[in-house]
Amino acid sequence: MVSAKARIREAYAQCAQAIVMGTVSLERAEDAGFSVHSPVFPVSQAASLAHVHPQTLREYDRAGLVQPMRTPGGARRYSISDIDRLNQAQKLSQQAIGIAGIALILDLREENRELRRELRRLKRPQGESVFAADSSGRVREFRVDFPARGGRAGWRRALYGEVYQIESRHALRKLALETHHQEIRQIEAPRDDAQR
């Protein structure tokens, strides 16, 4: 039986592949529930997903093009947004653009993405705002419309879902269903033994 963590990692890998292939954007991945800034990929997997050599990752890290998170032991971990940035850097490099130019283009692209996200947020219907820190320490705004989202319980789901980086909705539904079935099997197993 595959663990929940393994299924989530696989979902993240598939999402990163779709971004590299150009079939999904970071915005769509985020809208689907993926935490695009969560560091989940080790060096070898990140290199494979972005179609670059691991040494290229080190060079981009030293040049400041892609700066992965570090584990307490010092190992580098890359996020979906890092994979997208690596992919874009590689494409720009193949067009004979220098490192400084690539860095500028990637930074402007990220700023553009942030502005589009802010514009989408401002276009949404107004509700109350709650501010909280996510797992990386960044302060995030959560819009809350109590009646439409199940009262205060809906607010808690919205807040904690974002703070604890609830993963792909599909993966969570599947995980909840499997957990439910596993609990039923555990309850029924003692009954079966008692009947024998």
N, C-alpha and C positions, 0 to 999 in steps of 0.2 A: 504494500500500500504506500502510495506516494504521500509525503507529508504536505501539510498546508503551506509551509514555507517554500518547499520545492515547487509547488503549483504556482505560487505567487511569483517566484523568481522566473519561472518559465513564461508566465504572462508578461512580465517586464521585458524579457528577452524578445518575445514576439512583437511587443510594442516597439522596441528599439529597432528591430529589423524592418518593421513597416515604415518607421520614420526614415531610415536610411534609404529604403526603396522609393520613398516619396509618396506612399499611399496614405499616410497619416501625418498630420502636423502636430507640433508640440501642444498647440491649443486644444486640438481634438483629443489628444491623449489625456490632457489635464481635465477636460470636460467629462471624459469617460471615467475619471476617478483615479487615474495614475498620479502618483506624486513624482513629477518629472525631475525633482531635485534630490530625491533620495539616492544615496550612494549604494548601489546594489551590485555593480559589476566589478570583478577583479580585473587586473591588467590584461590577462590572456583573453578573457571573454570580451572585454571592451575592444581590444585590438581586432578580434575576430568579427565582432558586430560592425565595426567601423571600416573594416577591410584595410587596416594599416598594420605595419609591423610594430611589435611592442616597443622597439627602440624609438619609433616615431612618437609614441605616446610620451616617452621621457623627454624627447626634444621639445615637443609642444608644451609640456609641463614647465621645463626650464625657461622657455621663451614667454611663458605666461598666457599662451593661447587657450589652453584648457588646464584648469587647476582642480584636480580631483580632491575629494575629501580623503582624510587619512584615518585609518583605524588606530586604536590606542597603541598597537604594535608598530605603527608606521607604514603599513601596507596601503597602497592607493586603492580607492574605490571610486568608480565612475557612475554617474547618474544617466538617465535617459537624455537629459538636456546636454550632458557632456558628450554623449555619443553623437547627438545631432551636431554639436559644435565641431567635433572631430571630423565628421562627414563633410560639413561645409568647408572646414579648413583644408581638407584634402582636395576637394573640388577646386577651391581657389588656388591652391598650390599648383595644381595641374595646369592652371591658366597662366602660370608664370608670374603670379602676384607674390611679392615679398612678404616676409613675416610681419613687418610693421603694418603693411596694407591689409593683410589678413586680419590682424588683431583689430584694426579700426573698423573694418567691415563687419566682423563678428560682433563687436561691441555695439555698433549702430543697429544691427539686426536685433540684438537682444533688447535694446532700448525701445525699438519699434514694437516688438512683441509685448513688452510691458505696457506701453501706451495703448495698444489695442485691447489688452486685458482690462485696463482701467476704463477705457471707453465702453466696453461691454458691461462692466460693473455699473457704470453711471447710467446706462440705458435700461437697466433692470428696474422693475417697480420698487419704489422706496419702501423701506421697512425700518425697524430699529437696527442699529449697528452695535455689535459687541466686538471688543478688541481683545485678543488673546495671543500668547506666544505659541508658535508651533514647535515641533520637536527640534528644529535647528536653531531656535531662539529668535527667529524673525517675528515681528509683530504683524498679525494678520487681522483684517477686518472681516467680520461675518455679518451678513445681512440677515435679519430675522423678521419674519412676519408671523407672529404667534398664532392667530386663528387659522391661517392657511396651512401652517406646518405642524399642527398637532399641539398647540399650546406650548407650555414650558418644556415638556418632554421633547417636542420637535426642535426647540432651541438647543437643548442639550445634545441631541443627535447631530445637529448641524455643527455645533462647536466641537464636540469630541471627535466626530467623524473626520473633521479637517485637521484638528490638532494631532490626532494619532495616525493620520495619513491612511484612512481607510482606502484600501486598494480597489482594484477593478470591481465594479458592482457585480458583474457576472461571476467572478471568482469568489466573491463573498457569498452570493446566493448559493453557489454550488457547495462551498465549504459548510454553510449553515445546514444545508440539506443533508450532506454526508455526516455531519456531527449529529444531527437529529436521528438519522438511521442508526448510527453507531450507539447512541444512547438507548434506542429501542432494543437493539440486539443485546446490550448489556442487561437491560431489565428482563428480557425474555429468557436469557440464558439460565438464570437460577431457577426459573419456573420449569424449564425443560428438564433440568437435572432433578428437580424434586418429583416430577411425574414419572421418572424412570425407576 
